[in-house]
Amino acid sequence: MADDSFGVLLERLALGKMGDLVAAAHQAGTRSELEAVLRGGSPGSDLLRVLAPLLGWHAADVFALADVSLPDDLRSADRARGSGIPALVRSFIALGLEQQAEVLHFVASMPAEGPAAPVRTPPHMVYPSGPGGILMRLARNRGLGWSATAQTLAVTTGRYWSAATYGGMGHGRVSLSSELLGDFSALLDISEEDLTAVTGTAFPVFTAERKADLRRVGDLIWQVRCLSASQLGQARARADAMAVKER
């Protein structure tokens, strides 16, 4: 996209909803800021929080879309535990629908570990503007670095792209293809319409069943973002025990 400022992305994302966004911003006292953003200005935290529920996005993801640093209360758990996500997803997708629902319920019942202490984001995970940067910031919101992204997507799609491929995509060195965008729907509980709107890339044709499968995986990955590595291990053990019982 020629212009990928947050204001332009917001207009693409909010087709048919702009009146609601303006009304909500007016009520929250941020209408003038919204108007400035639509002219190319930078958004503040209060406005981003107002926009999130109207867009149907997690607040943390709206911050990532705008490339604004997350406030303390929206930070995920220690980033290091992201390495446990591929194994959990592998165990999860081996289950039937009822067992997957049980795992999701089990995960939701766990007490949140809480946000990680503020840490400096590694330089290689600071992404420039652009479609790939947006997707990798959203993945980072879920505790996924380059390797964990590659491993998780290999589990869910059966295709392995190197960690460097995802890093290159985040930094604009690898073009975002329709195939790669479709893969990312396994990580992100965000609709294909919204992913197309913010990346400018056509979404591949998936069956309704495939979309539902990917949506459940994306839901799982979001729900575990504030759990510790130990809790991830507990969730995986629960899934593995169900798989054994199912045989």
Disulfide bonds with the S-S distance in Angstrom:
none
